[in-house]
Amino acid sequence: MTNILMVVTNGHTMDNGHLAGIWLSEFAEPYEILRENGYEITVASPKHRISN
């Protein structure tokens, strides 16, 4: 089985004050497709490991 590491941001704003982050669909759609095709996924942010 192939392992995939998906890294997401844990920041809420950038240094210039603009909002930062990830749209749920930007994460969920590829995650769902990869899982359906048998990939083992670990999700992490720079500060935390979220799941495996």
Secondary structure as GFF3:
##gff-version 3
##sequence-region A 1 52
A	DSSP	beta_strand	3	7	.	.	.	ID=ss1
A	DSSP	alpha_helix	24	36	.	.	.	ID=ss2
A	DSSP	beta_strand	40	44	.	.	.	ID=ss3
A	DSSP	beta_strand	49	51	.	.	.	ID=ss4
###
